[in-house]
Amino acid sequence: LMIRRPPRSTLFPYTTLFRSDNAFSSISKSYNLKQNYPNPFNPTTTIRYDIPKSAYVTLRIYNISGQLVATLVNQQKIAGSYSVTWNAKNVGSGIYLYRITAGSFSKEKKCIVLK
């Protein structure tokens, strides 16, 4: 069985092909936190992120007042592209922030729960 690698281009900045746990089949060359989908959502949404090297990763959800609502990821991860689902059935409608921290990288984005 032979797997063909797609040609390298700037449109696809990924280097290897594999699958492990909830990791997608590629390794990114940079840190990235993507916008959740769908957004707005009820009751679940998917958040994707990339880490280019092994790091301790936390992905947390906060309400607009800055209170911690949920911790989705809190563990060591190998380099890769990941996806995590947040089920917001126990929170009210509103704007929430999700923040990733991986090594020295930190980024946050907004999402909307609409019930």
N, C-alpha and C positions, 0 to 999 in steps of 0.2 A: 504494500500500500504506500503510495507516494502522494504527499500533499504538496501542491504547487503554491508557492508564495507569490502574492500579487506584486507587480512592479512597484518600486519605491517612488513616491511622489510627494509633493508638499501637501496634497489633499489628504493623504493618509500617512501621518507621521508615526507609524507603528513599526516595530522591528521584528517581533517574533509571533508565532501562532501557537497557542496552547489553550487549555481550559482547565480551571481548578476552582473548586467550590463555587462561589458566586462571582468569580472573575470572568470577564469576557475573554475573547480569544486574541488579545493583543496587549502589548506593553507600551504605554505612552512615554514620550521623551520629556514630558513636563507635568507638573501638578495642574489639576483642573477640577473644578466643581461645576457641574452642569446644572441648568435650570430643571427643576422637577417637572415631571409630566404624568398625568395631565395637571394643569394649573389654570384656573381653580379646580378643586377636586372634592369628592365626597364618596366614600370615606378614605380611599387609599390613593397614594401617589408613589412614584418611583423617583429616587434620587440617584444619579450616577456620578462617579468621581474617578479620577485617574491619579495614580502615584507612580513616579518613575523609578523609585528605589524603595527597598524595605524600610518601613517606618511604623511607629506606634500611631494609630489613627483613632481619632474621636470624631463622631458625627452626632451633633446634638441639636435638638429642636427647642426654641425659646418662644414664649409669647411676646407680644409687643411691649410688655412691661419689663422684659428681660428675665423673667422667671423660667427656669428649666422645666420643660414639659416632657421630654423624652430623650433617652440616649439610644441611638440606633446602632452605633459602632463604638467599641471601646477595647481595641486589641491591636496586637502587632499584625501587620499585613505585608505580604511580599509585593513587589512591583507588579502593577497590573491595572486593569480597568474594572471597576466594581459597580454593582447596582444593589440598592437596598430599598425595601418598601416600607413606607410609614403608613400605619393604619391609624387614622385620626378619629375613630369612632367615639372616643372618650373625651374629646375636646369640643368646644363650641366653635361656631363660625367666627372667622376673623383672619387677621394677617399674622403669620408666624415667620420666624427667621430660622434658617438652618445653617449651622456653622461646622466646617471641617477644620481640624488641626492635624497635620501630619509633619512631624519634624518641625522645621521652622516655618512651614507653609501654613497659612490660615486664611480662610475666605468664608464669607457668608452671603446668602441669598434669601429673598423673600418668597413665601408661598401663601396661597389663600385657600382656607377651608370654607366651603360654601355649602351649607346644609339647608 
